Amino acid sequence: MASHTRPYRSVLYIPASKERALDKARALPADAIIFDLEDAVAPAEKDAARDTLVRALRQGGYGSRARIVRVNAPDTDWGRADIAAAVSAVPDALLLPKVGAPADLDALAGLAGDIDLWAMIETPAGILNAAAIAAHPRLKGMVLGTNDLAKDLDCRHRADRMPLLTSLQTALLAARAHGAVCIDGVYNAFRDEDGLRAECEQGRDMGFDGKTLIHPAQIAAANAAFAPSEDEVDLARRQIDAFEAAEAEGQGVAVVDGSIVENLHVSTARATLARAAAITALEMAQ
């Protein structure tokens, strides 16, 4: 489990050009919002979208939801204006697309003030350099861009995502090695509830913090999949109680449901309870 406790179960992309969507997002039960100035906005709309987004962020009303702005890269026609505008509205983080090396983050860091930096990992270079990217001193989160990655790999779509598993796990390993948030890629068939649920469960099983989403209808499935279940919370409490009782008797190991419980299991159990408490606090603050 990640070193942070802030929930990122559901991370919803919102086009910065869509004023109605920006307003609606204030009431959605997403843990985080990516306000997108990049792929979701046509070149002719970039300037207007930037102004629309700044007004929305300054107006506020997003409650406890993490506010992440995906900017265009600094070397594009819109990047520097995007970054300056976003910084003026003080979001929680700036998300840089197609990060292939730590130097890409250096270029953003010099323009971003003290705002946290996140990286889209969506190219073969980004995967191969994931450890170095995650080690960047300003990097706080990584988002998998699985559509772009699949395009570059020329791999086939499979429900089990077998062609992408090495890439997903490589990025996740890098994030975990450096305490960064790591968010799984999107599920494109937003009306396919069973498929979405299965992919969310796969991502949670792998260890991702949450899933990026392209439609509000996907929020509930992600929130459910990436939260500790009632059974997991119950087991965590029983493990902690049993281990503490064993310690009081001078023993270093306990047994719960026929399985050994050691220090490492108690650490995981405490993290599970902390995650559940953080989710409850976030939902109450929304």
SERO-4910 file (N, C-alpha, C, O; in steps of 0.05 Angstrom, whole numbers):
BEGIN
 pado doro    nc1    nc2    nc3   cac1   cac2   cac3    cc1    cc2    cc3    oc1    oc2    oc3
  Met    A     17    -24      0      0      0      0     18     25      0     39     25     11
  Ala    A      8     46    -12     24     70    -15     28     83     13     13     78     31
  Ser    A     48    100     14     54    113     40     34    135     46     32    143     70
  His    A     20    145     27      0    166     32    -26    152     40    -30    128     36
  Thr    A    -44    168     52    -70    157     59    -93    171     45   -116    161     46
  Arg    A    -88    193     31   -110    207     17   -121    189     -5   -106    179    -21
  Pro    A   -147    185     -5   -159    167    -26   -157    179    -54   -162    203    -58
  Tyr    A   -152    162    -73   -153    169   -101   -167    146   -116   -158    138   -138
  Arg    A   -189    136   -105   -202    114   -117   -213    120   -145   -210    104   -163
  Ser    A   -225    143   -148   -238    152   -173   -226    178   -181   -227    198   -166
  Val    A   -213    179   -205   -200    203   -215   -212    209   -242   -205    196   -262
  Leu    A   -230    229   -243   -246    234   -266   -235    255   -284   -229    277   -275
  Tyr    A   -231    249   -310   -223    269   -329   -247    287   -336   -269    277   -341
  Ile    A   -243    314   -335   -263    333   -343   -250    352   -364   -230    364   -358
  Pro    A   -262    354   -388   -251    373   -407   -253    402   -397   -274    411   -388
  Ala    A   -231    416   -397   -231    443   -386   -247    463   -402   -254    485   -393
  Ser    A   -255    455   -426   -271    472   -444   -301    470   -439   -316    486   -449
  Lys    A   -309    451   -423   -338    445   -419   -347    458   -392   -344    445   -371
  Glu    A   -358    482   -394   -366    496   -369   -387    481   -353   -385    480   -329
  Arg    A   -405    469   -367   -426    453   -353   -415    430   -339   -422    424   -316
  Ala    A   -396    416   -351   -383    393   -338   -366    402   -314   -366    388   -294
  Leu    A   -353    424   -317   -337    435   -294   -355    441   -270   -348    437   -248
  Asp    A   -379    451   -276   -398    457   -255   -409    432   -242   -411    429   -218
  Lys    A   -417    413   -259   -428    387   -250   -408    372   -232   -416    359   -213
  Ala    A   -383    375   -238   -362    360   -223   -361    368   -194   -352    352   -177
  Arg    A   -371    391   -187   -372    400   -159   -389    382   -141   -385    381   -117
  Ala    A   -407    368   -153   -426    351   -138   -421    321   -142   -436    305   -131
  Leu    A   -401    313   -158   -397    285   -163   -380    272   -141   -362    286   -130
  Pro    A   -385    247   -134   -370    234   -112   -343    223   -120   -335    201   -111
  Ala    A   -329    237   -138   -302    229   -145   -282    238   -124   -285    259   -112
  Asp    A   -261    222   -120   -240    230   -101   -223    251   -113   -212    268    -98
  Ala    A   -219    252   -139   -202    271   -152   -212    277   -180   -226    261   -192
  Ile    A   -205    301   -190   -213    309   -217   -188    318   -232   -172    333   -222
  Ile    A   -185    308   -256   -164    318   -274   -178    337   -294   -193    329   -311
  Phe    A   -172    362   -290   -183    383   -308   -164    383   -333   -141    391   -331
  Asp    A   -175    375   -356   -157    369   -378   -156    392   -398   -176    399   -410
  Leu    A   -132    402   -402   -126    422   -423   -112    409   -447   -107    423   -467
  Glu    A   -106    384   -445    -91    371   -466   -109    356   -486   -122    369   -503
  Asp    A   -110    330   -485   -124    314   -506   -153    321   -509   -164    319   -531
  Ala    A   -167    329   -487   -196    333   -488   -203    360   -500   -227    366   -504
  Val    A   -184    376   -507   -189    403   -517   -177    407   -545   -152    403   -548
  Ala    A   -193    414   -565   -183    418   -592   -165    443   -593   -168    461   -577
  Pro    A   -145    443   -611   -127    466   -613   -141    493   -614   -132    512   -601
  Ala    A   -162    495   -629   -176    521   -632   -190    530   -606   -197    553   -604
  Glu    A   -193    511   -587   -207    517   -562   -189    521   -539   -198    526   -516
  Lys    A   -163    518   -543   -144    517   -521   -145    543   -504   -146    542   -480
  Asp    A   -144    566   -517   -143    591   -502   -169    596   -486   -168    604   -463
  Ala    A   -191    590   -499   -217    594   -485   -220    574   -462   -230    581   -440
  Ala    A   -211    550   -466   -213    529   -445   -196    537   -421   -204    533   -398
  Arg    A   -172    548   -426   -155    557   -404   -169    578   -387   -168    577   -363
  Asp    A   -182    598   -400   -196    619   -385   -220    607   -370   -225    615   -347
  Thr    A   -234    589   -382   -257    576   -370   -248    561   -345   -262    562   -324
  Leu    A   -227    547   -347   -217    531   -324   -208    548   -301   -215    543   -278
  Val    A   -194    569   -307   -184    587   -286   -208    599   -271   -207    601   -246
  Arg    A   -228    607   -285   -252    618   -272   -265    597   -253   -273    603   -231
  Ala    A   -267    573   -263   -279    551   -247   -263    545   -222   -275    542   -201
  Leu    A   -237    543   -225   -220    537   -202   -221    560   -181   -221    555   -157
  Arg    A   -221    584   -191   -222    607   -172   -249    609   -159   -251    618   -136
  Gln    A   -270    601   -172   -296    601   -160   -298    580   -138   -311    583   -118
  Gly    A   -283    557   -142   -282    537   -122   -307    519   -121   -321    516   -141
  Gly    A   -312    509    -98   -335    491    -94   -330    462    -99   -348    446    -99
  Tyr    A   -304    454   -102   -298    426   -107   -292    410    -82   -285    387    -83
  Gly    A   -296    423    -59   -295    409    -34   -268    396    -29   -247    407    -34
  Ser    A   -270    371    -20   -246    356    -13   -234    341    -37   -214    327    -34
  Arg    A   -246    344    -60   -235    330    -84   -208    342    -92   -204    366    -92
  Ala    A   -189    324    -98   -163    334   -107   -166    346   -135   -179    334   -152
  Arg    A   -155    370   -139   -157    384   -164   -131    383   -179   -111    396   -171
  Ile    A   -130    368   -200   -106    363   -216   -110    374   -244   -131    368   -257
  Val    A    -92    391   -253    -95    402   -280    -75    389   -299    -51    390   -294
  Arg    A    -85    377   -320    -67    366   -341    -62    388   -361    -80    396   -376
  Val    A    -37    397   -362    -29    418   -380    -17    406   -405    -10    382   -406
  Asn    A    -14    422   -425      2    415   -448     32    418   -441     38    435   -424
  Ala    A     49    403   -453     78    404   -447     89    432   -452     80    446   -470
  Pro    A    109    440   -437    121    467   -440    131    473   -468    132    496   -476
  Asp    A    139    452   -483    150    457   -510    129    458   -532    136    459   -556
  Thr    A    103    457   -524     82    460   -544     73    489   -546     83    506   -531
  Asp    A     56    495   -565     47    523   -569     31    533   -545     29    558   -541
  Trp    A     20    515   -529      1    524   -508     12    518   -480      1    528   -460
  Gly    A     34    503   -478     43    493   -452     49    515   -432     39    514   -409
  Arg    A     65    534   -439     73    555   -419     49    571   -410     47    579   -386
  Ala    A     31    578   -428      7    592   -420    -11    575   -402    -22    585   -383
  Asp    A    -13    550   -408    -28    531   -391    -17    531   -363    -32    533   -343
  Ile    A      9    528   -361     22    525   -335     19    551   -319     12    550   -295
  Ala    A     23    574   -331     21    599   -317     -8    603   -308    -12    612   -285
  Ala    A    -27    597   -325    -55    600   -317    -63    581   -294    -76    589   -275
  Ala    A    -54    556   -296    -61    536   -276    -48    544   -249    -61    542   -228
  Val    A    -23    552   -250     -9    561   -225    -24    584   -212    -26    585   -187
  Ser    A    -35    602   -228    -49    625   -216    -75    617   -202    -84    631   -184
  Ala    A    -86    593   -209   -110    584   -196   -105    564   -173   -123    555   -160
  Val    A    -79    558   -168    -70    542   -145    -85    515   -143    -98    511   -123
  Pro    A    -81    497   -162    -92    470   -159    -75    454   -140    -55    463   -130
  Asp    A    -84    429   -135    -68    412   -118    -44    400   -133    -23    394   -120
  Ala    A    -46    397   -159    -24    386   -174    -26    393   -204    -48    399   -214
  Leu    A     -3    392   -218     -2    395   -247      6    368   -258     25    355   -248
  Leu    A     -8    359   -278     -3    333   -291      9    337   -318     -4    350   -336
  Leu    A     33    327   -323     47    331   -348     43    306   -366     49    284   -357
  Pro    A     34    310   -391     30    287   -408     56    276   -420     76    290   -422
  Lys    A     55    250   -427     77    237   -442    105    242   -430    124    250   -444
  Val    A    107    238   -404    133    241   -391    150    217   -398    143    194   -393
  Gly    A    173    222   -411    191    201   -419    216    199   -403    230    178   -405
  Ala    A    223    220   -388    248    221   -373    245    242   -352    228    260   -354
  Pro    A    262    241   -331    261    261   -309    264    290   -320    254    309   -308
  Ala    A    279    293   -341    284    320   -352    258    334   -360    256    358   -359
  Asp    A    238    318   -368    212    329   -375    199    343   -351    187    364   -353
  Leu    A    203    331   -328    192    343   -303    209    367   -295    198    386   -283
  Asp    A    235    367   -301    251    390   -295    240    415   -309    239    437   -297
  Ala    A    232    412   -334    222    434   -349    196    446   -336    192    470   -336
  Leu    A    179    428   -326    155    437   -313    160    449   -285    148    469   -277
  Ala    A    178    436   -271    184    445   -243    193    474   -242    186    489   -223
  Gly    A    208    483   -262    217    510   -263    195    531   -267    200    555   -262
  Leu    A    172    522   -275    149    540   -280    126    536   -261    107    552   -261
  Ala    A    128    516   -244    104    508   -229    104    518   -200     85    511   -185
  Gly    A    124    534   -192    124    543   -164    127    519   -146    143    501   -151
  Asp    A    111    519   -124    114    496   -106     91    476   -108     86    460    -90
  Ile    A     76    478   -131     54    459   -135     65    431   -141     84    429   -156
  Asp    A     51    411   -131     60    383   -135     59    376   -165     42    387   -180
  Leu    A     77    359   -173     78    350   -201     69    321   -203     78    304   -187
  Trp    A     53    315   -223     45    288   -230     54    282   -259     57    301   -274
  Ala    A     58    257   -265     67    249   -292     49    229   -305     41    209   -292
  Met    A     41    234   -330     28    214   -347     50    194   -356     69    203   -369
  Ile    A     46    169   -351     64    148   -360     49    134   -382     32    117   -377
  Glu    A     55    140   -408     39    131   -430     55    125   -455     43    123   -477
  Thr    A     81    123   -453     98    116   -475    117     94   -467    122     91   -444
  Pro    A    128     80   -487    149     60   -480    172     73   -464    183     60   -446
  Ala    A    181     97   -472    203    110   -458    195    115   -429    211    112   -411
  Gly    A    170    124   -425    161    129   -398    161    105   -380    168    106   -357
  Ile    A    153     82   -392    154     57   -377    183     49   -371    189     42   -348
  Leu    A    200     50   -391    228     41   -387    242     60   -367    261     51   -354
  Asn    A    234     85   -365    247    104   -347    230    109   -322    235    129   -308
  Ala    A    211     92   -317    192     98   -295    206    101   -268    198    118   -252
  Ala    A    226     85   -262    239     87   -236    253    114   -233    251    127   -212
  Ala    A    266    124   -254    279    150   -253    259    172   -251    264    192   -237
  Ile    A    236    170   -265    215    190   -263    203    191   -235    200    213   -224
  Ala    A    198    168   -224    186    167   -197    205    178   -176    196    187   -155
  Ala    A    231    177   -181    251    187   -162    254    217   -163    268    228   -146
  His    A    241    230   -183    244    259   -184    234    272   -159    213    265   -149
  Pro    A    249    291   -148    242    302   -121    215    317   -121    204    320    -99
  Arg    A    204    325   -143    179    339   -144    155    321   -151    132    329   -149
  Leu    A    161    297   -159    140    279   -168    124    267   -145    135    256   -126
  Lys    A     97    271   -146     80    260   -125     60    239   -135     49    224   -119
  Gly    A     56    238   -161     36    218   -171     42    211   -200     54    226   -215
  Met    A     33    187   -207     36    177   -234      9    167   -244     -5    154   -229
  Val    A      3    173   -269    -22    164   -281    -16    148   -306     -1    158   -324
  Leu    A    -27    124   -308    -22    107   -332    -40    116   -354    -64    118   -351
  Gly    A    -28    122   -377    -43    128   -401    -43    104   -419    -28    102   -438
  Thr    A    -62     86   -413    -61     59   -426    -70     60   -456    -61     43   -471
  Asn    A    -86     80   -464    -93     81   -492    -69     89   -509    -64     76   -529
  Asp    A    -55    109   -501    -31    117   -516    -10     96   -516      4     91   -535
  Leu    A     -7     83   -492     13     62   -490      7     39   -508     24     28   -522
  Ala    A    -19     30   -509    -27      8   -526    -22     15   -556    -14     -2   -572
  Lys    A    -28     40   -563    -23     49   -590      7     47   -597     14     36   -619
  Asp    A     24     56   -580     53     55   -586     63     26   -586     82     20   -601
  Leu    A     52      9   -569     61    -19   -569     49    -35   -592     59    -57   -598
  Asp    A     28    -24   -604     14    -38   -626      3    -65   -615      4    -85   -629
  Cys    A     -6    -65   -590    -16    -90   -579    -47    -91   -582    -60    -71   -587
  Arg    A    -57   -115   -581    -86   -119   -583   -100   -115   -557    -89   -120   -535
  His    A   -125   -106   -558   -141   -104   -534   -150   -131   -525   -160   -148   -541
  Arg    A   -146   -136   -499   -155   -161   -487   -168   -154   -460   -158   -136   -446
  Ala    A   -189   -168   -453   -203   -162   -428   -184   -166   -404   -187   -152   -383
  Asp    A   -165   -184   -406   -147   -189   -383   -122   -170   -383   -106   -171   -365
  Arg    A   -120   -153   -404    -98   -134   -407    -71   -147   -406    -51   -134   -399
  Met    A    -69   -172   -414    -43   -186   -414    -21   -171   -428      1   -170   -418
  Pro    A    -26   -159   -452     -4   -145   -465      7   -121   -450     29   -112   -456
  Leu    A     -9   -110   -431     -1    -86   -417     10    -92   -389     19    -74   -375
  Leu    A      8   -117   -379     14   -123   -351     42   -115   -343     47   -105   -322
  Thr    A     62   -121   -361     89   -114   -354     92    -84   -350    105    -75   -332
  Ser    A     80    -69   -368     81    -39   -366     67    -29   -341     78    -12   -326
  Leu    A     44    -40   -335     29    -31   -311     45    -37   -286     47    -20   -268
  Gln    A     56    -61   -284     70    -69   -260     97    -54   -258    105    -47   -235
  Thr    A    110    -48   -280    135    -32   -279    130     -4   -268    145      5   -251
  Ala    A    109      9   -277    102     36   -267     94     35   -238    102     52   -222
  Leu    A     79     15   -231     70     12   -203     94      7   -184     96     18   -163
  Leu    A    112    -11   -193    136    -15   -177    152     10   -173    161     16   -150
  Ala    A    155     26   -194    170     51   -192    156     70   -172    170     83   -155
  Ala    A    130     73   -174    115     90   -156    118     81   -127    123     98   -109
  Arg    A    115     56   -122    117     46    -95    145     49    -83    148     53    -59
  Ala    A    165     46   -100    192     49    -90    198     77    -80    216     81    -64
  His    A    182     97    -89    187    124    -82    163    138    -69    162    162    -67
  Gly    A    143    122    -60    121    133    -45    102    150    -60     88    167    -49
  Ala    A    100    146    -87     82    163   -103     55    149   -107     53    125   -106
  Val    A     35    166   -111      9    156   -119     11    143   -146     27    152   -163
  Cys    A     -4    122   -152     -4    110   -178    -33    102   -186    -46     86   -173
  Ile    A    -42    114   -208    -69    111   -217    -71     96   -243    -56    101   -262
  Asp    A    -88     76   -244    -92     59   -267   -104     75   -290   -116     96   -286
  Gly    A   -102     64   -315   -112     77   -338   -142     75   -340   -155     63   -323
  Val    A   -153     86   -362   -182     88   -365   -194     62   -377   -179     46   -389
  Tyr    A   -220     59   -373   -235     37   -385   -254     50   -405   -271     66   -398
  Asn    A   -250     45   -431   -263     60   -452   -293     55   -455   -308     73   -461
  Ala    A   -301     31   -450   -330     24   -455   -346     31   -430   -352     14   -413
  Phe    A   -352     57   -428   -364     67   -402   -392     56   -396   -401     59   -374
  Arg    A   -405     44   -416   -431     32   -411   -429      3   -403   -449    -10   -396
  Asp    A   -405     -8   -404   -401    -37   -397   -394    -38   -368   -370    -38   -360
  Glu    A   -414    -41   -351   -410    -40   -322   -395    -65   -312   -378    -63   -295
  Asp    A   -401    -88   -324   -387   -112   -315   -357   -111   -322   -340   -119   -306
  Gly    A   -352   -102   -347   -324   -100   -355   -308    -80   -338   -285    -85   -331
  Leu    A   -321    -57   -333   -309    -37   -316   -303    -48   -288   -281    -44   -277
  Arg    A   -322    -61   -277   -319    -72   -250   -296    -92   -249   -280    -92   -231
  Ala    A   -294   -109   -269   -273   -129   -271   -245   -115   -273   -226   -124   -260
  Glu    A   -244    -95   -290   -218    -81   -293   -210    -66   -268   -186    -64   -261
  Cys    A   -230    -54   -254   -224    -40   -229   -214    -60   -209   -194    -55   -194
  Glu    A   -226    -84   -207   -217   -104   -188   -189   -113   -195   -173   -118   -177
  Gln    A   -183   -116   -221   -156   -124   -229   -136   -103   -220   -115   -109   -209
  Gly    A   -143    -77   -225   -124    -56   -217   -120    -55   -187    -98    -52   -178
  Arg    A   -141    -59   -172   -139    -60   -142   -122    -84   -134   -105    -81   -116
  Asp    A   -127   -107   -146   -111   -131   -139    -82   -126   -144    -65   -136   -129
  Met    A    -75   -111   -165    -47   -106   -171    -35    -87   -152    -11    -88   -146
  Gly    A    -51    -69   -140    -40    -50   -121    -44    -21   -128    -34     -3   -113
  Phe    A    -57    -14   -150    -62     14   -157    -79     27   -136    -95     15   -122
  Asp    A    -76     53   -133    -91     69   -114   -120     75   -124   -138     78   -108
  Gly    A   -123     75   -150   -149     81   -162   -148     80   -192   -129     70   -203
  Lys    A   -170     89   -204   -172     87   -233   -180    114   -245   -197    128   -234
  Thr    A   -168    121   -267   -177    145   -282   -203    137   -297   -206    115   -307
  Leu    A   -221    157   -299   -248    152   -309   -254    172   -331   -244    195   -330
  Ile    A   -271    164   -350   -278    182   -372   -308    191   -370   -317    207   -387
  His    A   -323    180   -351   -351    186   -349   -360    184   -320   -351    166   -306
  Pro    A   -377    202   -311   -387    201   -283   -400    175   -276   -400    167   -252
  Ala    A   -411    161   -295   -424    135   -289   -405    114   -280   -413     94   -269
  Gln    A   -379    119   -283   -358    100   -275   -349    103   -246   -335     87   -235
  Ile    A   -358    125   -233   -347    132   -207   -354    111   -186   -337    103   -170
  Ala    A   -379    103   -185   -388     84   -164   -372     58   -164   -364     48   -143
  Ala    A   -367     47   -188   -352     22   -190   -324     25   -180   -313      8   -166
  Ala    A   -311     47   -187   -283     52   -178   -282     56   -148   -265     45   -135
  Asn    A   -301     72   -138   -301     77   -109   -304     51    -93   -291     47    -73
  Ala    A   -321     33   -103   -326      8    -89   -301    -10    -91   -293    -23    -72
  Ala    A   -290    -12   -115   -268    -31   -119   -242    -23   -104   -228    -41    -94
  Phe    A   -237      3   -102   -212     11    -90   -214     19    -60   -195     29    -49
  Ala    A   -237     13    -48   -241     17    -20   -238    -10     -6   -246    -31    -17
  Pro    A   -228    -11     19   -228    -36     33   -257    -47     37   -274    -31     44
  Ser    A   -261    -72     33   -288    -84     37   -293    -87     67   -275    -85     83
  Glu    A   -318    -92     74   -325    -97    102   -309   -121    112   -300   -121    135
  Asp    A   -307   -141     96   -292   -165    105   -262   -158    110   -250   -168    129
  Glu    A   -251   -142     93   -222   -134     96   -219   -117    121   -199   -121    136
  Val    A   -237    -99    127   -236    -83    151   -239   -101    176   -224    -97    195
  Asp    A   -258   -119    175   -262   -137    197   -237   -154    203   -229   -158    226
  Leu    A   -225   -165    181   -201   -182    184   -178   -165    195   -164   -174    213
  Ala    A   -175   -140    186   -154   -123    195   -156   -118    226   -137   -120    240
  Arg    A   -180   -113    235   -184   -108    263   -178   -133    279   -166   -132    301
  Arg    A   -187   -156    270   -182   -181    284   -152   -189    284   -142   -199    304
  Gln    A   -139   -183    263   -110   -188    262    -95   -171    282    -78   -180    297
  Ile    A   -102   -145    283    -89   -127    302    -95   -136    331    -76   -137    348
  Asp    A   -120   -142    337   -127   -151    364   -112   -176    372   -102   -179    394
  Ala    A   -112   -195    353    -99   -221    360    -69   -218    364    -57   -230    382
  Phe    A    -56   -201    347    -27   -197    350    -21   -183    376     -1   -190    389
  Glu    A    -37   -163    383    -32   -148    408    -36   -167    432    -21   -165    452
  Ala    A    -55   -185    430    -59   -204    452    -36   -223    454    -27   -230    476
  Ala    A    -25   -232    431     -2   -249    430     22   -236    442     37   -248    457
  Glu    A     26   -210    434     49   -195    445     47   -193    475     68   -195    489
  Ala    A     23   -188    485     20   -185    514     28   -211    529     34   -210    553
  Glu    A     27   -233    515     35   -259    527     64   -266    520     72   -288    525
  Gly    A     78   -247    508    106   -251    503    111   -266    477    133   -277    473
  Gln    A     91   -268    459     94   -282    434     96   -262    411     85   -240    412
  Gly    A    110   -270    390    113   -252    367     96   -259    343     98   -246    322
  Val    A     79   -280    346     63   -289    324     35   -296    335     32   -306    357
  Ala    A     14   -289    319    -13   -297    326    -24   -313    303    -12   -316    282
  Val    A    -48   -325    307    -62   -340    287    -90   -330    284   -104   -328    304
  Val    A    -98   -323    260   -126   -314    254   -136   -329    230   -123   -329    209
  Asp    A   -159   -341    233   -172   -357    212   -152   -377    200   -153   -382    176
  Gly    A   -136   -389    217   -118   -410    209    -92   -400    195    -77   -416    184
  Ser    A    -88   -374    195    -64   -363    182    -47   -347    202    -57   -335    220
  Ile    A    -21   -349    198     -2   -335    215     -5   -305    211     -9   -295    189
  Val    A     -3   -290    234     -3   -261    233     22   -251    247     27   -256    270
  Glu    A     39   -238    231     64   -226    241     63   -196    238     43   -184    231
  Asn    A     86   -184    245     88   -154    244     79   -143    217     65   -123    216
  Leu    A     88   -156    196     83   -145    169     53   -146    163     42   -128    150
  His    A     39   -166    173     10   -168    169     -4   -146    185    -24   -135    176
  Val    A      6   -140    209     -6   -119    225     -2    -92    212    -19    -75    213
  Ser    A     22    -88    200     27    -63    186      6    -59    163     -5    -38    160
  Thr    A      2    -81    148    -18    -79    126    -46    -75    138    -62    -60    126
  Ala    A    -52    -88    160    -78    -84    172    -83    -55    181   -104    -44    177
  Arg    A    -63    -44    193    -65    -16    202    -69      3    178    -84     22    179
  Ala    A    -55     -3    156    -57     13    132    -86     11    121    -97     30    111
  Thr    A    -97    -13    122   -124    -17    112   -144     -1    129   -162     12    117
  Leu    A   -141     -1    155   -159     15    172   -155     45    167   -174     60    168
  Ala    A   -130     53    163   -125     81    157   -138     90    131   -148    112    129
  Arg    A   -136     72    111   -148     78     85   -179     80     88   -191     99     76
  Ala    A   -191     62    102   -220     63    106   -228     88    121   -248    101    113
  Ala    A   -213     96    141   -219    121    156   -216    145    138   -232    164    140
  Ala    A   -195    145    121   -191    168    103   -213    171     83   -222    193     76
  Ile    A   -223    148     73   -246    149     54   -271    160     68   -285    176     56
  Thr    A   -276    151     92   -299    161    107   -297    191    111   -317    206    107
  Ala    A   -273    201    119   -269    229    123   -273    245     97   -285    267     98
  Leu    A   -263    235     75   -265    249     50   -294    251     41   -303    272     32
  Glu    A   -309    229     44   -337    229     36   -354    247     53   -372    260     43
  Met    A   -347    249     78   -362    268     95   -356    297     88   -373    314     91
  Ala    A   -331    302     79   -323    329     72   -334    338     45   -335    362     40
  Gln    A   -342    319     28   -353    326      2   -381    338      5   -394    345    -15
***
